[in-house]
Amino acid sequence: MKTLRVDVAVIGAGTAGLAAYRAARARGARAAIVEAGPYGTTCARVGCMPSKLLIAAAEASHAIDAAPAFGVHVEGAKRIDGREVMGRVKRERDRFVGFVLKGVEGIPPEDRVVGRARFTGRDTLDVDGHTRIEAKSVVIATGSSPSVPALLKAAGDRLVVNDDVFSWDDLPASVVVFGPGVIGLELGQALARLGVRVAVLGRGGRVGPLTDPVVRDAFLAAISTELYVDPDAHVERVTRVGDEVEVAYRALDGSPRVERFSYLLAATGRRPNIDGLGLESLGIALDATGVPVHDTKTLRIDGTNIFIAGDAANDIPLLHEAADEGRIAGHNAADPAGTAPGHRRAPLSAIFTDPQVAIVGSGFAKLAPGTFEAGEVSFADQGRSRVILKNRGHLRVYADRATGRFLGAEMAGPAAEHIGHLLAWALANRMTVASMLEMPFYHPVVEEGLRTALRDLEAKLAVPRDLAA
């Protein structure tokens, strides 16, 4: 066994791990990065990018279906070639992964250790018995993996997770999706638009990350015109039957249903990859989800010189947040004090369904009742949205009742990915509703719907404009 002595050891070469390694090196630290699996981030391999490639194909198909409403007719039947669809998804996916691999190749070979790391002490790691790493600080950036409930495992080899979808050579005839979260909704709608029979089943009533009941209901009504979505299904049985999976459940109207599908897609969440690290031997306190208790500002695990970042930290599992957390953790790991609170951006998340979803701030459910007002707009009759036949969904914006300061928004509607950015910038700059209304709104654009919601909000606020400006 060889011994490697470094200032900072980073476990995991995903988005957070690579950012941590670079941040530590930027501070002059001697750093090493350990990776057990293939290089390449979750986003590039099985997440953000391949899913958007599938969605792009679905949007092209949907555009043909929607064309007659504009008076544009396509002669002959539409034909979807599943092999061509998945061929492009995989080719472009591999291209994105290639960019990540080039970045990894830029890391000196002596800083790269291949294998699975396990703590043998708070400052020592064993990597598959071939390397001992002695480090002043360690950053855990091991990412996450799909979490599959026991009930679904009865589907056998008909059970897939989102990682598996992007390995398909062709599109299946039918898929039942368990979990109406971001992954389940995006992939479910995309597959449905590509001719796959899809049903999305959830539990507990949640629809994506939406917590505002008005926005949630508008989104659910819109997306349910294309595929069956039950956010609180009562599933009685999952069985492997021949080359299919059979699901028995009660429909929205209470009637019993038994349906068979080619595959069961488990989009039931992800869990941090912290098993097997040997944390249990270090006397570290764990939270209710099994993640080490840590300071979300410094990313330091309480009472140690160990840091945790990205999906492994289970704080905000988004790529840009993982990159920020990796940078903060690496920066602090390279500092003997390691207590600098890193800059965190205004919360922003999106779902690339149709209608799109955006959440800015902490969300409706976390606002204290009685302290805020809400303004809103329906996109049903919003001018530009109606012109382009995207007039579905709802937007709600929130502001502090006493000061008029903008607090966040939840939205389902057209151009949500772009409007979400505008609102996140307003939140980051601590703008008031009055100052937001002083910004330009061109005509005719979807953003005029945002202005309508802000005007509605301003009318409800008991804050004089001159005090709120």
C-alpha positions, -999 to 999 in steps of 0.1 A, spaced: 0 0 0 13 34 -9 8 65 12 -2 99 -1 0 129 21 -21 160 11 -36 191 26 -71 183 12 -85 150 0 -117 152 -20 -140 121 -23 -159 122 -55 -152 138 -89 -187 151 -98 -197 188 -99 -191 195 -62 -160 174 -60 -143 190 -90 -152 225 -77 -138 216 -43 -105 203 -57 -101 234 -78 -109 258 -50 -84 240 -27 -57 242 -53 -65 279 -59 -56 285 -23 -23 268 -27 -32 235 -10 -19 201 -21 -50 183 -30 -61 148 -43 -94 137 -57 -107 101 -53 -133 86 -76 -146 50 -77 -169 52 -107 -167 66 -142 -157 103 -144 -184 127 -155 -211 145 -135 -246 133 -128 -259 163 -148 -240 154 -179 -244 116 -178 -279 109 -165 -294 142 -154 -299 177 -167 -285 174 -202 -298 140 -215 -332 148 -201 -333 181 -219 -323 163 -251 -353 140 -248 -375 169 -240 -363 187 -271 -373 158 -293 -407 157 -275 -412 195 -281 -405 189 -318 -432 162 -319 -457 184 -300 -451 213 -323 -464 191 -352 -494 181 -331 -502 218 -322 -497 231 -358 -533 227 -370 -545 252 -343 -525 278 -362 -540 267 -396 -508 249 -404 -514 213 -416 -489 185 -422 -497 161 -449 -495 124 -440 -491 107 -406 -464 119 -382 -437 92 -377 -415 90 -346 -384 69 -350 -375 59 -314 -341 47 -324 -332 80 -340 -345 99 -310 -324 79 -285 -295 79 -309 -293 117 -308 -299 117 -271 -269 94 -265 -246 111 -290 -251 146 -276 -250 132 -240 -216 117 -247 -205 150 -262 -214 168 -229 -197 141 -209 -166 145 -230 -163 182 -220 -163 170 -183 -137 144 -191 -114 170 -207 -116 190 -174 -107 159 -154 -77 152 -178 -64 186 -168 -59 173 -132 -23 161 -127 -23 122 -126 -6 122 -92 -36 140 -78 -61 114 -91 -68 83 -71 -90 56 -86 -111 35 -61 -135 36 -32 -124 57 -2 -132 48 34 -124 66 65 -100 48 89 -97 80 110 -108 116 108 -77 124 88 -70 91 70 -86 73 41 -81 38 27 -87 35 -10 -95 -1 -19 -65 -13 0 -40 1 -24 -36 37 -12 -35 53 22 -43 90 22 -33 112 51 -51 146 48 -54 177 70 -90 181 57 -114 159 37 -143 170 15 -171 145 10 -187 150 -25 -199 116 -33 -232 126 -49 -265 107 -47 -282 77 -62 -319 69 -70 -339 57 -41 -364 29 -49 -391 18 -24 -394 -19 -17 -429 -21 -33 -415 -13 -67 -388 -39 -67 -414 -65 -75 -412 -53 -111 -378 -71 -115 -360 -63 -147 -389 -41 -158 -379 -16 -131 -357 13 -143 -345 46 -129 -337 77 -149 -301 66 -153 -314 36 -173 -337 56 -196 -308 72 -214 -293 38 -222 -324 27 -242 -318 21 -279 -355 26 -287 -386 40 -271 -409 15 -252 -446 12 -258 -456 22 -223 -442 33 -190 -457 38 -155 -438 65 -136 -438 64 -99 -431 99 -85 -445 132 -98 -413 151 -89 -390 169 -113 -376 138 -129 -409 120 -131 -428 149 -146 -401 159 -171 -395 123 -184 -432 113 -182 -444 142 -204 -415 139 -228 -422 102 -233 -459 108 -237 -453 134 -264 -431 109 -282 -459 84 -284 -453 63 -253 -484 55 -232 -476 70 -198 -492 71 -163 -476 91 -135 -485 79 -99 -475 97 -67 -482 96 -30 -491 123 -6 -504 149 -32 -471 166 -39 -465 178 -75 -429 187 -82 -416 212 -57 -447 234 -58 -462 243 -24 -486 271 -34 -520 252 -39 -533 277 -65 -502 273 -87 -501 235 -81 -537 230 -91 -532 251 -123 -501 231 -133 -518 198 -126 -548 207 -147 -526 218 -176 -503 188 -177 -531 163 -171 -545 172 -206 -516 151 -220 -511 123 -196 -526 107 -166 -512 121 -134 -524 111 -99 -503 128 -72 -519 107 -45 -525 73 -60 -534 43 -39 -513 15 -53 -523 -19 -41 -499 -42 -61 -469 -42 -84 -463 -75 -102 -439 -88 -129 -461 -105 -155 -443 -119 -186 -423 -91 -202 -444 -64 -185 -451 -50 -151 -487 -50 -138 -499 -22 -115 -531 -24 -95 -543 10 -81 -573 32 -75 -579 59 -101 -587 95 -93 -624 88 -94 -619 59 -69 -624 31 -94 -600 2 -93 -576 -1 -122 -552 -29 -133 -528 -19 -161 -497 -34 -177 -467 -14 -188 -435 -22 -206 -415 -6 -178 -418 9 -144 -398 41 -140 -389 48 -103 -386 86 -100 -390 84 -62 -362 106 -51 -325 102 -46 -304 95 -15 -269 107 -6 -241 83 -13 -226 82 22 -229 44 29 -196 26 30 -176 57 39 -170 45 74 -186 76 90 -201 54 117 -166 48 132 -159 85 136 -184 94 162 -201 120 139 -237 131 146 -261 123 118 -294 140 110 -327 122 104 -318 113 68 -284 99 78 -264 128 66 -236 142 89 -248 173 107 -230 203 91 -230 240 89 -248 249 57 -228 282 54 -192 267 58 -201 231 49 -180 219 79 -192 188 97 -196 197 133 -165 192 154 -143 179 126 -121 190 98 -143 172 73 -166 190 49 -195 178 28 -209 193 -4 -233 188 -33 -259 160 -33 -241 142 -5 -249 172 18 -286 169 7 -292 206 12 -303 219 -23 -296 191 -49 -292 213 -79 -261 216 -102 -254 253 -96 -258 248 -58 -235 218 -59 -208 239 -77 -212 266 -51 -210 242 -22 -180 225 -37 -162 258 -40 -171 268 -4 -160 234 10 -128 233 -9 -119 269 0 -125 262 37 -108 228 37 -76 245 25 -78 270 54 -68 258 88 -96 278 103 -121 268 77 -150 289 90 -156 314 62 -193 315 53 -196 311 15 -218 332 -7 -251 315 -14 -273 326 -42 -310 335 -41 -329 301 -43 -341 293 -78 -354 260 -93 -372 251 -125 -389 221 -141 -387 219 -179 -422 206 -185 -449 223 -205 -461 245 -188 -427 251 -172 -424 255 -134 -402 280 -115 -398 286 -78 -379 316 -65 -371 319 -28 -379 294 -2 -415 288 -15 -450 296 -4 -451 269 24 -422 285 42 -436 320 44 -450 330 78 -488 334 76 -499 370 82 -465 385 73 -469 386 35 -493 394 7 -496 375 -26 -503 389 -61 -512 367 -90 -520 363 -127 -536 335 -148 -519 330 -181 -552 319 -197 -558 353 -212 -523 368 -212 -517 384 -246 -485 369 -259 -491 336 -242 -524 333 -261 -508 343 -294 -483 314 -291 -510 290 -277 -491 287 -244 -518 303 -223 -519 278 -194 -508 281 -159 -506 306 -130 -481 329 -113 -481 340 -77 -456 366 -63 -451 373 -26 -439 404 -7 -434 414 29 -465 431 42 -446 457 63 -418 467 39 -431 458 4 -398 438 -2 -401 410 -27 -399 375 -11 -403 351 -39 -427 334 -63 -441 301 -75 -451 298 -112 -464 274 -137 -465 288 -172 -448 298 -204 -411 311 -202 -409 302 -165 -372 294 -168 -366 330 -179 -391 348 -157 -377 328 -128 -342 343 -134 -356 378 -135 -373 372 -101 -343 355 -86 -322 386 -95 -348 408 -79 -347 387 -48 -309 387 -46 -310 425 -49 -336 428 -21 -359 448 -44 -393 460 -34 -424 455 -55 -425 492 -63 -389 492 -76 -396 460 -97 -425 479 -113 -402 506 -123 -383 482 -145 -391 481 -183 -417 456 -197 -418 454 -235 -450 447 -254 -461 421 -263 -441 397 -242 -450 370 -216 -433 391 -190 -463 414 -191 -480 387 -171 -454 392 -144 -462 430 -144 -499 422 -139 -491 400 -109 -468 426 -94 -495 453 -99 -520 431 -81 -495 426 -53 -487 463 -50 -525 471 -47 -527 447 -17 -497 462 1 -503 489 27 -468 504 19 -468 539 4 -448 538 -29 -424 565 -17 -415 544 14 -412 512 -6 -390 526 -33 
